[in-house]
Amino acid sequence: MTLLLNEVKEAKRLLETRDIGSKPTAALFLLAKYYRQ
């Protein structure tokens, strides 16, 4: 598990690059938290 210090920045990067990487569950959870704000 990767420690993210700035989850908002990472969520924006995921949206810009459209790349969820090798752990799609973690990426989707992060995006859900981002949209919930």
C-alpha positions in Angstrom: 0.0 0.0 0.0 1.3 3.4 -1.0 1.1 6.3 1.5 -0.3 9.4 -0.1 0.3 12.7 1.6 -1.9 14.7 -0.7 -4.9 12.6 -1.7 -6.6 15.5 -3.6 -3.5 16.0 -5.8 -3.4 12.3 -6.5 -7.1 12.1 -7.3 -6.7 15.0 -9.8 -3.7 13.2 -11.4 -5.8 10.0 -11.8 -8.5 12.0 -13.5 -6.1 13.9 -15.8 -4.1 10.8 -16.9 -7.1 8.4 -16.8 -4.7 5.8 -15.4 -5.8 3.8 -12.4 -2.6 1.8 -12.2 -2.0 -1.7 -10.9 -4.4 -1.3 -7.9 -7.8 -0.2 -9.3 -9.6 -0.7 -6.0 -7.4 1.8 -4.2 -7.7 4.3 -7.1 -11.5 4.0 -7.2 -11.7 4.4 -3.4 -9.5 7.5 -3.6 -11.7 9.0 -6.4 -14.8 8.2 -4.4 -13.4 10.2 -1.4 -12.5 13.0 -3.8 -16.0 13.3 -5.2 -17.6 13.0 -1.8 -15.9 16.3 -0.6 
